[in-house]
């Protein structure tokens, strides 16, 4: 995806949006803090528009909810999951327990059921964490956020909800949205 960032940014800019969103968790954290910053800087340079990335949104959401210790579920392989753990640690977030699903294909990631994610997260050691993080903007998890929050008693952040929340707040929309967890309701 990062190989085509210039073309995508130029095409999006022709619509004159209020905000450019780079909607990929792994694509925006893979090269660490400086890599994420480089993506944002490149998009701003190409479009002259405000820009956010999913990984920046995740960090902002975790900070908003004061989550310093999380359990995490990813669809990635072990290597990419461990990179994400290291990236979170670089940003002062400790992953206390995690599972990776080893799903390499984006279409297959998007086809995973929310119920399966719920089942896996339920088996993590979430009692020791401040919250739950479901990584990847291509995995369908919206339906289980509130159920997971009730089940664990902890805030749940997903890549999709974090990005939506930050995009809304960045563009001046501050209305609480019910049904998708604490983050969008605050």
Number of C-alpha atoms within 10 A of each C-alpha: 7 11 7 8 15 14 10 15 20 13 12 14 17 9 8 12 11 13 19 21 20 23 20 20 23 19 18 24 24 18 16 18 16 12 14 22 17 14 21 21 16 16 25 17 12 16 21 14 16 17 19 25 24 30 30 22 24 25 19 16 23 25 13 11 16 13 22 18 22 28 23 27 23 23 25 22 14 14 11 17 23 15 16 24 18 18 19 22 14 12 13 14 19 20 21 18 18 22 18 18 16 15 15 11 10 13 11 12 20 16 11 17 13 16 13 11 20 19 11 15 22 13 11 18 14 21 13 12 19 20 24 28 23 26 26 25 21 19 23 19 25 16 15 18 23 19 16 20 18 13 11 17 14 19 22 31 31 29 26 23 24 25 28 18 23 24 22 15 13 15 11 9 11 14 11 12 13 12 14 20 23 18 22 21 13 13
